[in-house]
Amino acid sequence: MRAEGHEVCDEDVARLSPLKHRNLNVLGRYSFTASIPDVGALRPLRDPDVPELDEVETGVE
């Protein structure tokens, strides 16, 4: 809102923390939309040579 030129109080912004993520609602529940594969189609398998996210972030295999 500030980027659009609206005046926003810091006290109000402090209350918005649960809403700062688009997939987290006021009750603290996550919501997301999963893609649905075509009928009869399978999702692609992951490449075993690509490191997992945890391995990339921590350097641990």
Secondary structure as the mmCIF struct_conf table of DSSP 4:
data_model
#
loop_
_struct_conf.conf_type_id
_struct_conf.id
_struct_conf.beg_label_comp_id
_struct_conf.beg_label_asym_id
_struct_conf.beg_label_seq_id
_struct_conf.end_label_comp_id
_struct_conf.end_label_asym_id
_struct_conf.end_label_seq_id
HELX_RH_3T_P HELX_RH_3T_P1 ARG A 2 GLU A 4
TURN_TY1_P TURN_TY1_P1 GLY A 5 GLY A 5
HELX_RH_AL_P HELX_RH_AL_P1 ASP A 10 ALA A 14
TURN_TY1_P TURN_TY1_P2 ARG A 15 LEU A 16
HELX_RH_3T_P HELX_RH_3T_P2 SER A 17 LEU A 19
BEND BEND1 LYS A 20 HIS A 21
TURN_TY1_P TURN_TY1_P3 ARG A 22 ASN A 23
STRN STRN1 LEU A 24 LEU A 24
TURN_TY1_P TURN_TY1_P4 VAL A 26 LEU A 27
BEND BEND2 GLY A 28 GLY A 28
STRN STRN2 TYR A 30 TYR A 30
HELX_LH_PP_P HELX_LH_PP_P1 ALA A 34 ASP A 38
TURN_TY1_P TURN_TY1_P5 VAL A 39 GLY A 40
HELX_LH_PP_P HELX_LH_PP_P2 ARG A 43 ASP A 47
TURN_TY1_P TURN_TY1_P6 PRO A 48 ASP A 49
BEND BEND3 VAL A 50 VAL A 50
HELX_LH_PP_P HELX_LH_PP_P3 PRO A 51 GLU A 52
HELX_RH_AL_P HELX_RH_AL_P2 LEU A 53 THR A 58
#
